[in-house]
Amino acid sequence: MPRVKIKSKLDFLTEYCKKLTNSRMLKLKEKLEIKDFLSIIFNEEKLDIDDSVLNRVRDSYQFLEQFSENKIIYGVNTGFGPMAQYKIDDRDRIELQYNLIRSHSSGIGKPIEPAYVKALMLARLNTLSLGKSGVNTTVINRLKDLINYDITPLIFEHGGVGASGDLVQLAHLALVLIGEGEVFYKGERKNTAAVFKEVDIQPIEVKIREGLALMNGTSAMTGIGIVNVINAQKLLDWSVCCSAAINEIVEAYDDHLSEELNNSKLHLGQQEIARKMRNHLSDSKLTRDRTTHLYSGQNGDTYFKEKVQEYYSLRCVPQILGPVYDTIKHVGRILIEELNSANDNPIIDVETEQVYHGGNFHGDYVSLEMDKLKLVVTKLSMLAERQLNYLLNSKLNDILPPFVNLGKLGFNFGMQGVQFTAVSTTAENQMLSNSMYVHSIPNNNDNQDIVSMGTNAANMTKTVIENTYEVLAIELMTIVQALEYLDFGNKLSSRTQHLVDNIKNIVPSFTKDYVTYPFVQEVKDFLKNNEAY
């Protein structure tokens, strides 16, 4: 029987150090930005903690340890929420933190995907690193280890109301940090204690208020929200590409994208979308100059078979996607402000030597921004669905066969089947885009009498974004089929041609009927994993 080599702790440490040596390192020191989330979450950079951060956290902990000796401080020597009237005996203070973590690990539903959990952990680590929470440094180091080892705590979508923080989601994170619960590691769902033993890391030390400090904040909704912003920006870029390509398909007049027209309206987003589309189409031989065709004074027709101006879904793209652009930028700014804020309770202030009680855990800022984001992404999916419908309806476009059918009309179906999916998914987005921000339900014996529902808002926005990738994938597949039929040769812009070449590597010409769902998934994955051209 062959011998199986059991890896020792030293082997794991050697592998880990080798990984760190071979990878780029991001050092947590001051403020984090969205680009840092891109580096850690999507580019798999490792994280290091600057000594100044550890010193700041240590000072906060030592101050709280001394300050709390003879004072009543919420969550240190009192119960929680409406139970704060009860003082906790000194001998029970540590067990109180464990009770909080275990009792609130009550989430249910679908596990949150690893990228979002990693972002959630990075957001919580950043907040605790501000030195306003009074935690000990093992919390900082262990969060760093979870991120660097790609150990993903099992955290469920359902449970958070987003007002005394993301209590339930963050309780599941805290549960893992104390060595309990479950994690995803190397693609498998495993017991936390077993994984910690495998990679040789220890649970955190709970000393004063580590349970409450980990749970009482907005880091779940903020981390998920930042990934949403990153994905929404990518969706917007792909929508611009699709819109530009359709302008080539219909050989549209180009003045609706002109700098003169779009700068006459003072919205920066509209101007930027028009600029991006002009750049995309800069070397196209298909879009037309209105002055050559309609302003020459030589046209004596009384009826124009070709449209003088296109349908709104083609002509008004800067006006439709401009607000999307502006909103994504604004949402990103608000989330970065939240990320770099102390958002738990109470706040430990070493400089003033005080502990301040309040409500920085309340998630209304993030909740409102998530509602805004899902609203504009839903509008983006509606634009894509209308553009898709235009391509599929031969009576509208008057240049393509019904359903862009490259096979035999009546016998084959072309893109008919996938349109149902796009319409259904867009309709779901429209329903999900209803506000969570105004759906407060009091709970916690009415202690939490008005809440943000920010985590729900962030998770629903995540779903809307995923749905929109599917609609855009179907639209892009259809664009490529349409261009195959029209066979424009070298007239396409170089950016559209490059896009077409890549999609053709995934999707064949539908001259016969195929099972289409694998192609939709592959194109969706392509859009998610690549930058727009």
NORJOJO-V251045 format. One record per residue. SS is DSSP state (a for helix, b for strand, c for the rest). PSI is psi in radians with two decimals (* if undefined). D_FIRST is the distance of its C-alpha to the first C-alpha in Angstrom with 2 decimals. Layout:
SS,PSI,D_FIRST ; SS,PSI,D_FIRST
This chain:
c,2.28,0.00 ; c,2.53,3.83 ; c,2.36,6.44 ; c,2.16,9.13 ; c,2.11,12.53 ; c,2.16,15.08 ; c,2.29,18.49 ; c,2.96,21.12 ; a,-0.62,24.73 ; a,-0.67,25.68 ; a,-0.78,23.39 ; a,-0.72,25.15 ; a,-0.69,28.51 ; a,-0.79,27.93 ; a,-0.75,27.04 ; a,-0.80,30.07 ; a,-0.64,32.39 ; a,-0.72,31.28 ; a,-0.77,32.10 ; a,-0.66,35.43 ; a,-0.66,36.20 ; a,-0.07,35.55 ; c,2.79,37.50 ; c,2.67,41.14 ; b,2.29,42.32 ; b,2.19,45.07 ; b,2.15,46.83 ; b,2.04,48.36 ; c,-1.01,51.80 ; c,-2.33,54.68 ; c,2.52,55.06 ; c,2.63,52.35 ; c,3.01,53.31 ; a,-0.63,51.89 ; a,-0.53,50.62 ; a,-0.62,48.41 ; a,-0.68,46.79 ; a,-0.75,46.25 ; a,-0.81,44.52 ; a,-0.82,42.23 ; a,-0.78,41.59 ; a,-0.51,41.58 ; c,0.03,41.00 ; c,0.59,38.29 ; c,2.64,40.09 ; b,2.83,39.08 ; b,2.38,41.60 ; b,2.71,43.04 ; b,2.17,45.71 ; c,2.56,48.81 ; a,-0.56,49.91 ; a,-0.57,53.22 ; a,-0.82,51.50 ; a,-0.66,49.70 ; a,-0.72,53.00 ; a,-0.76,54.85 ; a,-0.73,52.40 ; a,-0.73,52.50 ; a,-0.72,56.32 ; a,-0.77,56.40 ; a,-0.81,54.16 ; a,-0.66,56.13 ; a,-0.83,59.40 ; a,-0.68,58.34 ; a,-0.77,57.04 ; a,-0.75,60.47 ; a,-0.57,62.55 ; a,0.02,61.04 ; a,-0.71,61.77 ; a,0.50,65.10 ; c,2.76,65.26 ; c,2.01,64.32 ; c,2.22,61.90 ; c,2.27,60.44 ; c,-0.07,56.78 ; c,-0.90,56.66 ; c,0.46,58.63 ; b,2.90,59.67 ; c,-3.06,58.10 ; c,2.64,57.40 ; a,-2.31,59.60 ; a,-0.19,62.23 ; a,0.15,60.75 ; a,-0.20,61.82 ; a,-0.30,64.83 ; c,2.16,62.64 ; b,2.48,62.06 ; c,2.32,58.65 ; c,2.56,58.50 ; a,-0.66,57.14 ; a,-0.27,54.37 ; a,0.01,53.15 ; a,-0.70,53.30 ; a,-0.75,49.61 ; a,-0.55,48.54 ; a,-0.74,51.04 ; a,-0.72,49.02 ; a,-0.69,45.79 ; a,-0.73,47.81 ; a,-0.83,49.11 ; a,-0.86,45.73 ; a,-0.74,44.09 ; a,-0.49,47.13 ; a,0.04,47.56 ; c,1.21,43.96 ; c,0.31,45.33 ; c,2.85,44.75 ; b,3.00,43.85 ; b,-2.66,43.63 ; b,2.33,41.64 ; b,2.43,39.51 ; c,2.40,41.20 ; c,2.62,39.38 ; a,-0.71,37.58 ; a,-0.68,40.26 ; a,-0.64,42.97 ; a,-0.69,41.14 ; a,-0.70,40.55 ; a,-0.70,44.26 ; a,-0.79,45.12 ; a,-0.72,43.23 ; a,-0.67,44.92 ; a,-0.75,48.26 ; a,-0.70,47.79 ; a,-0.75,46.65 ; a,-0.76,49.72 ; a,-0.81,52.09 ; a,-0.45,50.80 ; c,-0.18,51.03 ; c,-0.23,54.79 ; c,0.48,55.22 ; c,0.14,57.17 ; c,-0.25,54.67 ; c,0.44,54.29 ; c,2.82,50.49 ; c,2.87,48.55 ; a,-0.29,46.56 ; a,-0.51,43.11 ; a,-0.79,43.92 ; a,-0.82,44.57 ; a,-0.63,41.48 ; a,-0.66,39.15 ; a,-0.73,40.64 ; a,-0.75,40.11 ; a,-0.76,36.43 ; a,-0.74,35.95 ; a,-0.82,37.65 ; a,-0.56,35.80 ; c,-0.06,32.30 ; c,0.77,33.17 ; c,2.03,32.70 ; b,1.93,34.97 ; b,2.54,36.41 ; c,1.90,36.76 ; c,2.31,40.53 ; b,2.71,42.41 ; b,-0.66,45.46 ; b,2.36,47.67 ; c,-0.54,49.20 ; c,2.40,51.25 ; c,-0.11,55.04 ; c,0.59,55.38 ; c,-0.95,58.11 ; c,0.78,56.87 ; c,-3.10,54.28 ; c,1.09,51.19 ; a,-0.85,50.47 ; a,-0.86,47.80 ; a,-0.76,45.79 ; a,-0.42,46.01 ; a,-0.68,45.14 ; a,-0.60,41.73 ; a,-0.83,41.37 ; a,-0.64,42.54 ; a,-0.73,40.14 ; a,-0.70,37.19 ; a,-0.49,38.85 ; c,0.13,39.04 ; c,0.25,35.29 ; c,-3.09,35.64 ; c,-2.73,35.52 ; b,2.75,33.18 ; b,2.87,32.48 ; b,2.20,31.11 ; b,2.20,28.55 ; c,0.71,26.66 ; c,0.06,28.00 ; b,2.57,26.90 ; b,2.10,29.11 ; b,2.86,27.77 ; b,2.33,29.11 ; a,-0.83,31.12 ; a,-0.68,30.09 ; a,-0.71,26.37 ; a,-0.73,27.21 ; a,-0.72,29.59 ; a,-0.69,26.96 ; a,-0.72,24.52 ; a,0.04,27.22 ; c,0.97,28.90 ; c,2.69,32.34 ; c,2.64,34.64 ; c,2.81,36.95 ; c,2.79,40.59 ; c,2.07,43.11 ; c,2.09,45.73 ; c,-0.88,48.95 ; c,-1.11,52.14 ; c,0.54,51.95 ; a,-0.60,48.59 ; a,-0.94,48.08 ; a,-0.72,51.45 ; a,-0.60,51.32 ; a,-0.60,48.08 ; a,-0.47,49.34 ; c,1.23,53.04 ; c,3.13,53.35 ; c,0.37,53.31 ; a,-0.49,50.09 ; a,-0.93,48.31 ; a,-0.58,51.21 ; a,-0.80,51.80 ; a,-0.82,48.26 ; a,-0.73,48.01 ; a,-0.67,51.55 ; a,-0.70,50.87 ; a,-0.66,48.01 ; a,-0.74,50.49 ; a,-0.77,53.05 ; a,-0.80,50.66 ; a,-0.59,49.72 ; a,-0.68,53.35 ; a,-0.70,54.49 ; a,-0.73,52.01 ; a,-0.77,53.25 ; a,-0.77,56.80 ; a,-0.71,56.08 ; a,-0.61,54.53 ; a,-0.67,57.50 ; a,-0.76,59.84 ; a,-0.81,58.01 ; a,-0.75,58.22 ; a,-0.70,61.87 ; a,-0.75,62.73 ; a,-0.67,61.08 ; a,-0.59,63.08 ; a,-0.60,66.23 ; a,-0.73,65.45 ; a,-0.75,64.80 ; c,0.03,68.27 ; c,0.96,69.91 ; c,2.70,71.32 ; b,2.52,74.19 ; c,-0.02,72.92 ; a,-0.33,75.65 ; a,-0.23,73.89 ; a,0.02,71.43 ; c,2.61,74.14 ; a,-0.67,74.42 ; a,-0.80,78.06 ; a,-0.84,77.41 ; a,-0.48,74.44 ; a,-0.20,75.96 ; c,-0.17,79.02 ; c,2.36,76.89 ; c,0.27,75.84 ; c,2.18,72.32 ; a,-0.64,69.81 ; a,-0.79,66.99 ; a,-0.80,69.04 ; a,-0.67,70.00 ; a,-0.73,66.40 ; a,-0.76,65.09 ; a,-0.71,67.96 ; a,-0.77,67.19 ; a,-0.71,63.50 ; a,-0.67,64.52 ; a,-0.73,67.13 ; a,-0.74,64.52 ; a,-0.68,62.15 ; c,0.17,64.97 ; c,-0.55,66.65 ; c,0.33,65.93 ; c,2.48,66.11 ; c,0.26,68.68 ; c,-0.68,68.73 ; c,2.61,70.26 ; b,2.69,74.04 ; c,2.10,76.96 ; a,-0.59,79.44 ; a,-0.56,82.36 ; a,-0.66,81.78 ; a,-0.64,81.49 ; c,-0.25,83.65 ; c,0.19,85.84 ; c,-0.31,87.35 ; c,0.06,90.45 ; c,-0.02,90.01 ; c,1.93,88.40 ; c,0.19,91.04 ; c,2.59,88.75 ; c,-0.15,89.62 ; c,2.31,86.16 ; c,1.96,82.86 ; c,-0.70,80.01 ; c,2.48,77.57 ; c,2.45,77.34 ; c,-0.56,79.39 ; c,2.62,76.69 ; c,2.93,73.23 ; c,2.76,71.91 ; a,-0.62,71.12 ; a,-0.26,67.34 ; a,-0.72,67.83 ; a,-0.51,70.97 ; c,0.38,70.39 ; a,-0.80,66.85 ; a,-0.64,68.00 ; a,-0.48,69.94 ; a,-0.79,67.02 ; a,-0.27,64.13 ; a,-0.89,66.32 ; a,-0.54,66.18 ; a,-0.82,62.41 ; a,-0.88,62.18 ; a,-0.70,64.49 ; a,-0.76,62.72 ; a,-0.77,59.23 ; a,-0.77,60.69 ; a,-0.78,62.48 ; a,-0.75,59.51 ; a,-0.72,57.36 ; a,-0.78,60.03 ; a,-0.72,60.31 ; a,-0.62,56.56 ; a,-0.64,56.34 ; a,-0.77,59.21 ; a,-0.74,57.36 ; a,-0.73,54.11 ; c,0.31,55.92 ; c,2.70,57.85 ; c,1.98,57.36 ; c,0.63,56.84 ; c,-2.97,56.15 ; c,2.33,58.52 ; c,3.00,59.95 ; b,2.25,60.24 ; b,2.08,60.01 ; b,1.81,62.52 ; c,-0.66,62.26 ; c,-0.77,65.32 ; c,-0.09,67.71 ; c,0.86,65.93 ; b,2.77,65.94 ; b,2.14,63.67 ; b,2.24,64.87 ; c,2.38,64.24 ; c,-2.51,64.44 ; c,0.68,62.55 ; c,-0.19,60.67 ; c,-0.16,57.73 ; c,2.33,59.75 ; c,0.40,58.28 ; a,-0.66,61.42 ; a,-0.84,61.31 ; a,-0.71,57.85 ; a,-0.83,58.54 ; a,-0.75,61.67 ; a,-0.62,60.05 ; a,-0.67,57.15 ; a,-0.74,59.79 ; a,-0.76,61.55 ; a,-0.78,58.41 ; a,-0.50,57.34 ; a,-0.83,60.93 ; a,-0.56,61.11 ; a,-0.64,57.65 ; a,-0.75,58.76 ; a,-0.66,61.87 ; a,-0.73,59.72 ; a,-0.58,57.80 ; a,-0.69,61.19 ; a,-0.81,62.37 ; a,-0.72,59.27 ; a,-0.67,59.78 ; a,-0.68,63.46 ; a,-0.71,62.70 ; a,-0.81,60.15 ; a,-0.69,62.81 ; a,-0.76,65.28 ; a,-0.61,63.00 ; a,-0.42,62.26 ; c,1.78,65.89 ; a,-0.45,67.71 ; a,-0.39,71.05 ; a,-0.86,70.51 ; a,-0.53,69.19 ; c,0.33,71.05 ; c,-0.23,68.81 ; c,2.69,65.52 ; c,2.76,64.75 ; a,2.33,64.09 ; a,0.45,60.67 ; a,0.86,60.18 ; c,1.95,59.30 ; c,0.00,58.38 ; c,-2.49,58.05 ; c,2.12,60.70 ; b,2.33,62.88 ; c,-0.57,62.73 ; c,-0.74,59.66 ; b,2.94,57.24 ; c,-0.17,56.95 ; c,-2.25,56.18 ; c,0.31,55.55 ; a,-0.77,57.15 ; a,-0.75,54.03 ; a,-0.34,52.84 ; a,-0.66,56.32 ; a,-0.74,55.85 ; a,-0.76,52.80 ; a,-0.74,54.72 ; a,-0.78,57.72 ; a,-0.77,55.71 ; a,-0.67,53.79 ; a,-0.71,57.02 ; a,-0.68,58.65 ; a,-0.73,55.88 ; a,-0.74,56.48 ; a,-0.67,60.17 ; a,-0.75,59.53 ; a,-0.34,57.02 ; c,-0.04,59.48 ; c,2.58,61.66 ; c,2.40,61.97 ; c,-0.47,59.78 ; c,-0.60,61.93 ; c,0.24,64.74 ; c,0.80,62.60 ; c,2.38,62.70 ; c,2.09,62.17 ; c,2.53,63.03 ; b,-2.98,60.41 ; c,0.82,59.40 ; c,0.66,62.55 ; c,0.14,64.54 ; c,-0.80,63.65 ; b,1.39,62.03 ; c,-0.23,65.06 ; c,2.11,64.58 ; c,2.95,61.18 ; c,-0.48,59.91 ; c,0.55,57.07 ; a,-0.63,55.77 ; a,-0.69,52.07 ; a,-0.77,52.91 ; a,-0.75,55.01 ; a,-0.74,52.24 ; a,-0.67,49.68 ; a,-0.65,52.23 ; a,-0.70,53.02 ; a,-0.76,49.33 ; a,-0.76,49.40 ; a,-0.71,52.62 ; a,-0.79,51.13 ; a,-0.78,48.02 ; a,-0.71,50.39 ; a,-0.59,52.54 ; a,-0.65,49.70 ; a,-0.74,49.33 ; a,-0.76,53.06 ; a,-0.62,53.16 ; a,-0.75,50.18 ; a,-0.73,52.15 ; a,-0.77,55.31 ; a,-0.69,53.67 ; a,-0.71,52.17 ; a,-0.68,55.70 ; a,-0.78,57.29 ; a,-0.69,55.08 ; a,-0.72,55.98 ; a,-0.73,59.65 ; a,-0.54,59.53 ; a,-0.74,57.90 ; a,-0.75,60.86 ; a,-0.49,63.52 ; c,1.15,62.12 ; c,-0.03,64.00 ; a,-2.26,62.66 ; a,0.32,63.00 ; a,-0.32,65.25 ; c,2.64,62.55 ; c,2.68,62.19 ; a,-0.58,59.36 ; a,-0.75,57.60 ; a,-0.71,57.75 ; a,-0.74,56.61 ; a,-0.73,53.59 ; a,-0.80,52.74 ; a,-0.77,53.25 ; a,-0.73,51.00 ; a,-0.72,48.12 ; a,-0.58,48.57 ; a,-0.41,48.83 ; c,-0.28,45.31 ; c,-0.73,44.27 ; c,2.22,46.91 ; c,2.97,48.34 ; c,2.23,52.02 ; c,1.15,52.54 ; c,-0.21,54.45 ; c,3.04,52.68 ; c,2.31,51.22 ; c,2.79,47.72 ; c,2.06,45.63 ; c,-0.32,46.63 ; a,-0.60,44.62 ; a,-0.60,41.68 ; a,-0.72,44.32 ; a,-0.77,46.04 ; a,-0.72,42.83 ; a,-0.69,42.00 ; a,-0.69,45.55 ; a,-0.81,45.51 ; a,-0.68,42.36 ; a,-0.80,44.13 ; a,-0.70,47.18 ; a,-0.56,45.25 ; a,0.00,43.18 ; c,2.67,46.00 ; c,2.59,49.43 ; c,2.77,52.48 ; c,*,54.36
